[in-house]
């Protein structure tokens, strides 16, 4: 870890322009690691041009703003991609236009697309890795509440508010150090959980239309295009309700499928059972207990569901 951190920092020092990317359909950790790294580097190297790019996710806009940059900015730039396991999921394919490429991630290393790849699957989140990166260079004194805030939100998001099994003692130590900075973490957590009132009837639909196995160990939810139209919501808004059924007693695996037009995006979650191997079989991937897959028919959705049931 020490050697790769040093190599990453050396490349940062040599670059005049640094552009930071993350994955499509961003979650709090994608935002937190990307913006946390940007804000930190701006404070350490105020003379450099540092940007964070990607399509904004409205539900996470409170975390921070992204930059719009011209193609020409990529000339001779160092590109850093955070929190993205494989290249096809990188938001903004211009990442290929830079002079060199660094990957920083905590997902299983299925695609080492960078010139330098740092992957730590023991970390709860990429935001935790960025904190460790800052700490390694003894730079906690130069960051402020803005850096601490976005990294904290990233960690909270990927640990499910510290309820998921990826929460380690080190994760809690990092969180405690971030909380020492003067930002209102209670207010920020409230923002993270808030939803537009127009979405609440859809939550009622989910609660009334989930399919639960006889054993209560497996559950699935199908959100067709007709349902999206009925409630006048977008696929990314529907996906916010993936954990609506998580508190069902005895539940071990659940899948939330949303028809996005050209694909059915399936979000898979579990309690204590590895499911990313099944996701990999269907062309997806992710964490052992939180993965994603795209299928292209509801019949294929059922094949995926059968594979998940076999895990039980």
Buried (B, 14 or more C-beta within 10 A) or exposed (E): EEEBBEBBBEBBEEBEBBBBBBBBBBBBBBBBBBBBBBBBBBBBBEEBBBBBBBEEBEBBEEBBEBEEBEEEBBEEBBBBBBBBBBBEBBBBEBBEBBBBBBBBBBBBBEBBBBBBBBBBEEBBBBBBBBBBBBBBEEBBEEBBBBBBBBBBBBBBBBBBEEEBBBBBEBBBEBBEBBEEBEBEBEEBBEBBEEEEEEBEEBBEBBEEEBEBBEEEBBBBBBBEEEBBEEBEBEBBBBBBBBEBBEEBEEBBBBBBBBBBEEBBBBBBBBBEBEBBEBBBEBEBBBBBBBBBBBBEEBEBBBEBBEBBBEBE
